[in-house]
């Protein structure tokens, strides 16, 4: 271990045909804009790219034949698959979710540690667990493989097609994690945690030299692992957060980001005591954001997690530097960090905001759960401030979970919505799946033959509410990454409407 | 329709043997007190009553034989079943949940109406749906049967063994609802909604005379339906809330409660505009609670839902009258009603508080979800007030979901915990069930052979956190009501450890 790069066959690079998808496609192409596209035909190349989108395609005759005919007439492509869910009002395609803040190594601690604020929580629960990944003997690798496989499987089965992960300080298991991403079929940014200055828990830190050495190992290994033609795994520079990093390390990491053209992720302003600590440790910096800025860590490829208690000046700096925020509402409530004013960040400060599960400060590894919770947390904020305008809508939340996430991970032209040239990183939602927790009634379904388009759209919007507030992983029945089907829960379903053909016309 | 009482065989009255249960039992016998009883043997009579509890029973030899031997030696009972989950650290018995506020008729609207405050939400979404249950032609009865069956099945499969329901103003479908409770096997208090004064939505109200007539029909029918020896279904007097009730009706309902010895449920102080409305409509009453008190509606059998914005004086009155509160955190956040200071109600004001899903103001029909959300909402309250003491613990939440609920529905000696003479209304939780959303790792399990009892208990407490924050209906694998197994999801599970014997020694 780690295994030979040549032995790994990325699941999201497997051989597939050109595929036509026909059905309801829902996405948020821009902030505040929800688009529900019924009867839409989407062509996806064998490389996983969206080739064409034909909205509101309503053949008079049998769907399959005419959709195929459309394709043949227009493209002359003779070999393809065809996938049709257009007849089923409870099924729709959504862009895969993008989780921009998740600690893979903390997955076993989900639900534990409710009673602690951030700094105690780190020492009592988090550092001891992360430390178990260090020392790469066989047993530790087995331990890491067990935890890491589970977290990738879990998030992927919840529709997360891309995530930006924190692992631990250990380089060997971090490389193992990247291999597992490829094997299981999720796009991922892999952040070896960098921290050379852990005053409160000395057992879990590295020297500056070890950090440099580890980062080089990871960058080298991931260059071998990632397929030349596609971004599936990529290192992300990850100073844990200012209090556990020396200035020397911060400076080196800032430089590394430039020389290697690598993205950056870290934490900022999660907890008031943490902010005080940063002020004490960096008295020459006016605020928390300045600490990172001084070390060249703020740029358009930077993800700042939490960002709850920002000053006006910090917000301005974050917008000017084009950084993205990762909002982690479950975590912020669980360990009582605060309620971030996300609506203001989005609409007043014009900052890009995405969503993070923040496992295991956050207890929910599903971005669908985070969509729900970010709305609820915004209601609490609005009740506190008295400003109705602080409330996030369903549309805001879906945007942050998809297109906002795509911007945050630096792939706004490749992920996050249905557009020509974007990757087909997609989930199929089925509100009527086996043992679904969503209950729909016949009169609530937006049927094919509903004459009134407005009425059909309103019904679909209500179903989105049902999905967000009562749905879960059981409703995410298929997941594609890079155009490849990486999750399929419909194998044994009686009402499986999957149609696959490969014909030579 | 309604069907003949003699044709209904209540599922929770079916014939069963005396049964011994052996395993981990977890409950909150009193406020603030969590008891984790490993290796506990519980005997349950054929009438569904807990006959004996033998805690920490650790036979030297094979569990089954010695447990059986214990029973034979001590009881001389020769026919019995034996159920043993003692070897499995991921399984434990909990008292069934008690949902003290749920609108059965609103079940289809779950997840819809996020954008509205209470009074608009009622007019736009709730009244039109409830009105669909009126006029008992065949189609309406079919509609009602579909919705009502689903809500009972859904709550029961989530471990709710008893609930206090609002139906609609319609008596026929309300009686149908009671029949369905018996058929499906859930204990229920059935509240025909009383409202003769709906100023904002005249289509949905009844006359005072109709209300009297309907209530008499329901009381009569439920007396026929409920088995003589057991409280399975019972009418509960339900003035919807003061703004839609005439003084004449309120007075009559208060009197009816006394003459028929029936419990009462209603709403109070959910929303600030609602409180203003009540002040305007009842200028002679100092506050909202006084409106109900003046009409003899506050007593030890009264459940007051929401109770968010109570004055000190109202709290005092509620305590003195020994009413219970039903706290509905998901609803209060969803439609932005407020954050009720529950910790203060419980510990300072000494008011009994229980939990309610408040479907469909609340989006979660599972009391497990309400346990999670009441903790989270209390964190938001604590962040608002700056008082750490406003935070609810896991123990508080479980207490409200079980024993607090038992007190609220007037059955503190029969439900809510494991005690001699109480009914065996119980759920079996399995954290490792098929497709469980809870992830446990081997080192986290409190094993049988763990020498250190404190360590084993701490591990179990952490597992409770995992269950509450990542569990769902999939973890509730069996449910008993009145000692009868009414839900069983383990039929086809490979790791089904259910052992059932009936032997003649």
Boltz contact constraints between the chains, C-beta under 6 A:
constraints:
  - contact:
      token1: [A, 108]
      token2: [B, 441]
      max_distance: 6.0
  - contact:
      token1: [A, 110]
      token2: [B, 470]
      max_distance: 6.0
  - contact:
      token1: [A, 111]
      token2: [B, 465]
      max_distance: 6.0
  - contact:
      token1: [A, 111]
      token2: [B, 466]
      max_distance: 6.0
  - contact:
      token1: [A, 111]
      token2: [B, 469]
      max_distance: 6.0
  - contact:
      token1: [A, 111]
      token2: [B, 470]
      max_distance: 6.0
  - contact:
      token1: [A, 112]
      token2: [B, 462]
      max_distance: 6.0
  - contact:
      token1: [A, 112]
      token2: [B, 465]
      max_distance: 6.0
  - contact:
      token1: [A, 150]
      token2: [B, 439]
      max_distance: 6.0
  - contact:
      token1: [A, 333]
      token2: [B, 376]
      max_distance: 6.0
  - contact:
      token1: [A, 333]
      token2: [B, 379]
      max_distance: 6.0
  - contact:
      token1: [A, 336]
      token2: [B, 379]
      max_distance: 6.0
  - contact:
      token1: [A, 336]
      token2: [B, 383]
      max_distance: 6.0
  - contact:
      token1: [A, 363]
      token2: [B, 469]
      max_distance: 6.0
  - contact:
      token1: [A, 376]
      token2: [B, 333]
      max_distance: 6.0
  - contact:
      token1: [A, 379]
      token2: [B, 333]
      max_distance: 6.0
  - contact:
      token1: [A, 379]
      token2: [B, 336]
      max_distance: 6.0
  - contact:
      token1: [A, 380]
      token2: [B, 380]
      max_distance: 6.0
  - contact:
      token1: [A, 383]
      token2: [B, 336]
      max_distance: 6.0
  - contact:
      token1: [A, 384]
      token2: [B, 384]
      max_distance: 6.0
  - contact:
      token1: [A, 439]
      token2: [B, 150]
      max_distance: 6.0
  - contact:
      token1: [A, 441]
      token2: [B, 108]
      max_distance: 6.0
  - contact:
      token1: [A, 462]
      token2: [B, 112]
      max_distance: 6.0
  - contact:
      token1: [A, 465]
      token2: [B, 111]
      max_distance: 6.0
  - contact:
      token1: [A, 465]
      token2: [B, 112]
      max_distance: 6.0
  - contact:
      token1: [A, 466]
      token2: [B, 111]
      max_distance: 6.0
  - contact:
      token1: [A, 469]
      token2: [B, 111]
      max_distance: 6.0
  - contact:
      token1: [A, 469]
      token2: [B, 363]
      max_distance: 6.0
  - contact:
      token1: [A, 470]
      token2: [B, 110]
      max_distance: 6.0
  - contact:
      token1: [A, 470]
      token2: [B, 111]
      max_distance: 6.0
  - contact:
      token1: [A, 470]
      token2: [B, 363]
      max_distance: 6.0
